[in-house]
Each structure stands twice: as structure tokens, then as C-alpha cells.
Amino acid sequence: MKSVLIGVGQAGGKLARELVEYDERMGFGSVRGAVAVNTAKTDLQDLPFETVLIGQDRVKGHGVGGDNELGAEVMQSDTQEVLSALDGRVVAGTESIFVVAGLGGGTGSGGAPVLTRELKRIYDVPVYGLGILPGKDEGSMYQVNAGRSLKTFAREADSLLLVDNDAFRSVGESVTEGYDSINHEIAQRVGLLLASGEAVEGVAESVVDSSEIINTLRSGGIAALGYASAEAAPDAEENINAVMSTTRRALLTGSSLPDATDADAALLIVAGDQDAIPRKGVERARRWVEEETGSLQVRGGDFPLSSDRIATLVLLGGVERSERLETFLQRAKDAQEEDVEGAAERTDPAEQWTNDELDDLL
Ligand SMILES: Nc1nc2c(ncn2[C@@H]2O[C@H](COP(=O)(O)OP(=O)(O)OP(=O)(O)O)[C@@H](O)[C@H]2O)c(=O)[nH]1
């Protein structure tokens, strides 16, 4: 799926860079362009693609310091500059746009939903969000910000693919120490997903295409992406167990949003050498995903790739009823209650999710 990335805020820019580099390293060519947007000048300096500094009149290049309302305001005022930077990048062959941001800070948390709304007005292709939830050890400001941004971003985007910063953490590693490895894990999952829709090698009818990704995400709301891999035998028949076990791991322990298994739709993609992918195994794994997600809309397909491994990606669409998300929203609500000053002027993020009459970030 030929895509253009827009990283908003520090985490958004770093993750967009990781995705660009992964796509180049693998030679996929699915990432067709990237732009980074920030209110902090220093965060834009090392990025190897076009950057746009917004809000200079308000914060003079120093960032919004975690104020996501200010992040939303400056994005609103300077949207035109961001859209100009996209001119010539979103072209006829572009199949989707991804707005990438950490939801716990200020610029990405506030700016990403605003930008997404503008992009949807202008472009016909789907505009997806790739949002990072703060880990549970991050401070209350991050939890509250993310709680407020989440619903707005999910509403504005065609689907919001969520990554929990606690998802890929190794024992004893702080979130900060783990950023590089987290970003790498995310880039691999998303990079493979985009490339799978391109059918880089192989033309079999079982090969996944971009429309299946788009259809899986069609119900909107929140999405999650799981991944696992194992060594493959040369003969497909011998890989039935490998496909089953990587599918289980992708969904149950390798997901960007752990424990989110109740879904509206799913797409199972098995990547590997075309001769090594067992048809029977893919079908059996697809049925297992159906049972596990409770969805009757589970698509399945291959992603032919020269490799001595079998890798499985499980994309879930419509996972907002998941326990993991409820836990997060409760955390955001608790953090907000502790935040005595903020509590007076802010609304409850958990209620915001279910009650459309309450105001949210925009
Ligand atoms: N996975 C991941 N998360 C990150 C990274 N950098 C920051 N974060 C998370 O993103 C949130 C903070 O967002 P940032 O992107 O740093 O903030 P910002 O959008 O630039 O906003 P301001 O700094 O307030 O202007 C926190 O929850 C961090 O844990 C990163 O490289 N990887």
C-alpha cells in the first residue's frame, strides 16, 4: 500500500524516520514520502526528510511543553504550511496517508487529530492514524493528554492504529531506554503490512492486496497489529504448525495493543517463501483468528518474500471494546483526578469515549 507519512511531534518524527529507513533497507518502496511537523526546532534537526516548524509566533521553536490544547491551536493556525509541504508528495498512485504521533505529549497529541481532519477534507485516500499510548510508568500529564487525544484522533482518522509503549518492553528496561527497540518493532510491523499490499514478489491469487487492508480497517475506530516469526522448513506441509504458532503469538503476545482480541474485522498475512507457505495452515489459522476475535470478517492471504522464516501479521480493526483500552482509559481518568488543578477544567476521558455529548479535544 503506497503511503505517505506525516510525523507530528517528537515521537511522530522519530517513528516516521524509522519507518522510512526500514522500508528502504528492505527495498519495499511502499513509503512514498515523509514529512515531519513540530513546534520544537531541535527535534526536527536530524530528520532526513522535509520538515515544517509550526507555531513559531506562539512558542518560538521551543515546543508546547505538553500542552495539547496549544498543540491543537498551532496546528490549526499553520495547517496551510503543512499542506504545502505535502504538495507533490500525495500523488495519483498514493493509496493512504498515515499521521504518526505520540499521544502523551503536546504537539503530536493535539496536532495530529487537527491535521487528520484537514487531510480528510482534501484527499480521497484513507487517512490513518498511528498513535503511541504512554506506558503506565509515564507521568499523569501523559496519561491525561493521551486520554483526551485518543477519542478525537480515532474519530477524525479512518482508523487509528494504536501502539502501547508497554507492549514491547523488555524486563528492567525503562520506556525511555526502550524507545529505539519499540520504534524498531513498530516499523517492522507497519512496514511489512504496507509492503504486503504491494505483492513485491509473486503473483498468486492468494496474495494480499491493499484493498484487503483498507477493508479490514473500514469500520474505523481503533486498530492493532500483531507480529511473530519462526524458522521455516522448505516444504509447506511441514510449516502448518509454524503458521499456527506464529498466528497465536502474533495475536496474543506480539500485538501493538496486547489483550485487544475482540475485533470487528481481521486480516491474517503469512509472509515467507511462496513454496513454504502451507495453504492448509493459513486456512486453519484464519479460522482460529475468527474464533479468537469473534469476527466473521477475517481475511487471509500470503505475502511472498525470499526468507528462510515464516512470519505472521495479524491486523485487527475495531478493537475499541478491548480490556486493554479500558484499562488505559481508567488510568487516564485516575491521573486526571490526581491532577487537582486540571480536574476542574477537563472532562473525564473514559466518559468521553462513550458519551458523544461531552466535548473532547477539538
Ligand atoms: N515509542 C516511542 N514513544 C515515544 C518516543 N518519544 C516519545 N515518545 C512518547 O511520546 C509521548 C510524548 O510525546 P512527544 O512526541 O515527545 O511530544 P511532542 O508531541 O513533541 O509534544 P511537546 O514535546 O509537548 O511539544 C510520551 O508518551 C513518550 O513516551 C519514541 O521515540 N518512541
Ligand as a Chemical Component Dictionary entry (heavy atoms), coordinates in Angstrom:
data_LIG
# 
_chem_comp.id                   LIG 
_chem_comp.type                 NON-POLYMER 
_chem_comp.pdbx_formal_charge   0 
_chem_comp.three_letter_code    LIG 
# 
loop_
_chem_comp_atom.comp_id 
_chem_comp_atom.atom_id 
_chem_comp_atom.alt_atom_id 
_chem_comp_atom.type_symbol 
_chem_comp_atom.charge 
_chem_comp_atom.model_Cartn_x 
_chem_comp_atom.model_Cartn_y 
_chem_comp_atom.model_Cartn_z 
_chem_comp_atom.pdbx_ordinal 
LIG N1  N1  N 0 7.517  4.649  21.106 1  
LIG C1  C1  C 0 8.041  5.863  21.308 2  
LIG N2  N2  N 0 7.428  6.733  22.116 3  
LIG C2  C2  C 0 7.987  7.951  22.278 4  
LIG C3  C3  C 0 9.189  8.324  21.645 5  
LIG N3  N3  N 0 9.491  9.604  22.011 6  
LIG C4  C4  C 0 8.498  9.992  22.839 7  
LIG N4  N4  N 0 7.592  9.004  22.998 8  
LIG C5  C5  C 0 6.332  9.046  23.789 9  
LIG O1  O1  O 0 5.544  10.103 23.267 10 
LIG C6  C6  C 0 4.953  10.863 24.310 11 
LIG C7  C7  C 0 5.478  12.263 24.263 12 
LIG O2  O2  O 0 5.297  12.774 23.009 13 
LIG P1  P1  P 0 6.407  13.619 22.247 14 
LIG O3  O3  O 0 6.315  13.221 20.824 15 
LIG O4  O4  O 0 7.734  13.527 22.917 16 
LIG O5  O5  O 0 5.843  15.084 22.469 17 
LIG P2  P2  P 0 5.511  16.178 21.365 18 
LIG O6  O6  O 0 4.351  15.736 20.571 19 
LIG O7  O7  O 0 6.758  16.500 20.625 20 
LIG O8  O8  O 0 4.999  17.415 22.238 21 
LIG P3  P3  P 0 5.791  18.537 23.080 22 
LIG O9  O9  O 0 7.133  17.963 23.408 23 
LIG O10 O10 O 0 4.904  18.738 24.255 24 
LIG O11 O11 O 0 5.847  19.730 22.193 25 
LIG C8  C8  C 0 5.308  10.145 25.591 26 
LIG O12 O12 O 0 4.258  9.259  25.919 27 
LIG C9  C9  C 0 6.563  9.369  25.234 28 
LIG O13 O13 O 0 6.730  8.213  25.976 29 
LIG C10 C10 C 0 9.818  7.374  20.789 30 
LIG O14 O14 O 0 10.855 7.594  20.155 31 
LIG N5  N5  N 0 9.184  6.169  20.666 32 
# 
loop_
_chem_comp_bond.comp_id 
_chem_comp_bond.atom_id_1 
_chem_comp_bond.atom_id_2 
_chem_comp_bond.value_order 
_chem_comp_bond.pdbx_ordinal 
LIG N1  C1  SING 1  
LIG C1  N2  DOUB 2  
LIG C1  N5  SING 3  
LIG N2  C2  SING 4  
LIG C2  C3  DOUB 5  
LIG C2  N4  SING 6  
LIG C3  N3  SING 7  
LIG C3  C10 SING 8  
LIG N3  C4  DOUB 9  
LIG C4  N4  SING 10 
LIG N4  C5  SING 11 
LIG C5  O1  SING 12 
LIG C5  C9  SING 13 
LIG O1  C6  SING 14 
LIG C6  C7  SING 15 
LIG C6  C8  SING 16 
LIG C7  O2  SING 17 
LIG O2  P1  SING 18 
LIG P1  O3  DOUB 19 
LIG P1  O4  SING 20 
LIG P1  O5  SING 21 
LIG O5  P2  SING 22 
LIG P2  O6  DOUB 23 
LIG P2  O7  SING 24 
LIG P2  O8  SING 25 
LIG O8  P3  SING 26 
LIG P3  O9  DOUB 27 
LIG P3  O10 SING 28 
LIG P3  O11 SING 29 
LIG C8  O12 SING 30 
LIG C8  C9  SING 31 
LIG C9  O13 SING 32 
LIG C10 O14 DOUB 33 
LIG C10 N5  SING 34 
# 
